[in-house]
Amino acid sequence: MSVFSTHIVVRGYEPHTQGHLNNAVYHQYAEHAHWECLRTAGLPQAYPEVPAQRTVG
């Protein structure tokens, strides 16, 4: 099993005044790493198509 890693830059507005990050920011970092891993593996960054809504009547 191989390990994937990516570089993430902490933006100035993410930490609060004591220098800690909110848990939601860690979730965003994980999502970023997820998409980077897929991109590196050659998979497209696209969501599956949603069927169009039809009006009946």
Contacts in CASP RR format, 6 or more apart in sequence:
PFRMAT RR
TARGET T0000
AUTHOR 0000-0000-0000
METHOD contacts of the structure
MODEL  1
MSVFSTHIVVRGYEPHTQGHLNNAVYHQYAEHAHWECLRTAGLPQAYPEV
PAQRTVG
4 33 0 8 1.000
4 36 0 8 1.000
4 37 0 8 1.000
4 40 0 8 1.000
5 33 0 8 1.000
6 32 0 8 1.000
6 33 0 8 1.000
6 36 0 8 1.000
6 37 0 8 1.000
8 29 0 8 1.000
8 32 0 8 1.000
8 33 0 8 1.000
10 21 0 8 1.000
14 21 0 8 1.000
14 22 0 8 1.000
14 25 0 8 1.000
15 21 0 8 1.000
16 22 0 8 1.000
35 45 0 8 1.000
38 45 0 8 1.000
39 45 0 8 1.000
END
